[in-house]
Amino acid sequence: MKALIADDEPLLAIALKSALAEAWPELEIGAVVPNGLQAVEAAERLKPEVAFLDIQMPGMTGLEAAEEIVERMGDAQPAIVFVTAYDEHALKAFELAAADYVLKPVTVERLARTVERLKRRRSDPDIAAQLRQLLAVPRAAQPLTQIRAGTGNTVRMIPLEEVCYFQSSDKYTTVVTPDGEVLLRMPLKDLVGQLPGGRFQQIHRGTVVNLADIAAAVRDETGRVSLQLRRRKERLPVSRIYSDLFKAM
Amino acid sequence: MQGFPFALLAVAVFNTVIAVLLTVVGYGGSFGENLVFSQCIGFTMLLLIQGAWRTFWPTTKPPLLPFLGLIAAAVVAGWLGGSLLASFTLGIPWTAGRNAWAAFAVTVTAGAAGTWFFWNRHRAAEMERQRIEAQLKALQSQIEPHFLFNTLANLDALIQTDPGRARAMLGHLNDYLRATLAATRRESSTLADEFALLRGYLEVQRVRMGERLRFRLELPDALAQADLPPMLLQPLVENALKHGIEPKVEGGEVMVSAREDKGRLLLEVADTGRGGASDRSRGGETAGTGVGLANVRERLAVTFPGAQFEAGPNPAGGYTVRLSIPR
């Protein structure tokens, strides 16, 4: 068995490594990396069976790294255990999503229980469903009814049903309608929480689609899913953690 | 303006003193007559000013110009209305006081003195509020679960791998906790104290973040004893770490410096981290930055009138906050 550890705090990474050596002596630590991006690279390179990912990391969080690992590795993905500092909300989220996690500072006893569970498990838990839940943005109490997009000195009002999909572009969001595109000065992450529930769906880290606009989901030979829209010609790729949402009944 | 009962009492005493003074200097009229006039005029003004203050600026201090206008209006209304009320009370024809212009002059002087008194009292109360708020913030950040648990987790790791460094980290944590505790119990502190506190904080964070955090503290000896409100710079350094260095993969450097230039004390907290102005001023996901900066700016303005506050991203990346305080 091979494992990967990702933590931006070097001492905590070492502590986890030594606790693992005690709780799971057969486990070989393939790599210890300091951020999410390197975690994704190391996972692809080493193909470990387990990855311990710290949540708070610069550049790419543990959750985002997990999403990317699932995306790139598909069925070869490792079992993922999140490592987190004490945070009431985060703990509640992990419990709700039934995700594996250990709390810092890591104790050998607590780690032993996680190891036990990892060894016992016959089939992999539904990591895609866990990640979808953990990455979901909390909804605002007052959802938007229309998009107000500023262009020059006019503000265009776009009813939500006009929107085919939203595409993230760094700090901005592109709003795609049947006849064009408008740029919003707002990150997609902030916008998603303000959309009314049930009408829009995240299908990729950078894409949120209007459910009413989806005509078909097409699966290619490698298992990747893309969406055909009713009012646009381009196809939208769906990342692996959201693919399950478009299975036949 | 807080403590309305106190204001009532203060104004009653103040009015009585004026009546005594007027009688003593031979302004004319009996003491009783002067007392009725001064109380009527004084209370009319108080009610007008308090009423307008509470109506138009229920939670804040009014801006200076409208406030001066309000005082001027209250003086005129107090002089006319108050003397009318007094004449009515005494059952004499309205005279606007025994000598109208002298009465007006007395009203203006008394109004100005009263305003000055209450304005200062309000300012003192405001300073006190901000001080207590800053203390609470400091205590909060000290026992902030993330900071504490993270530090303890690192200590736990060090105890096993490097007891010597563990002891050094405990020392830094001890320094920081002691310095913040001392700072929360004092009204004023010195640059030397503040820098000692920052050093403790940064040393602890450096053990945590490893090579990703570098820092420099520059305090010339000549400025070591300069006054500074306690914990004024700490939130700025905390911000630099949280929003500048921590989110940046390769980390960066925090520089805190003090120098003197043309009779002003210049304090600077700069970092080479992620500079995104939008992330900080808006508060972003990790909310609180905007609040942190606003809080420091407010405290600075209350403690040092004439101080300047400047914050923004550096052209070469990173973020800088500059404070300039007249000495």
Interface residues (C-beta under 8 A of the other chain):
Chain A: D8 E9 P10 L11 L12 I14 A15 S18 P34 N35 L37 P58 G59 A85 Y86 D87 K104 P105 K171 K189
Chain B: P145 H146 F149 N150 L152 A153 N154 D156 A157 L158 Q160 T161 V207 R208 M209 G210 E211 R212 E246 P247 K248 V249 G251 S278 E285
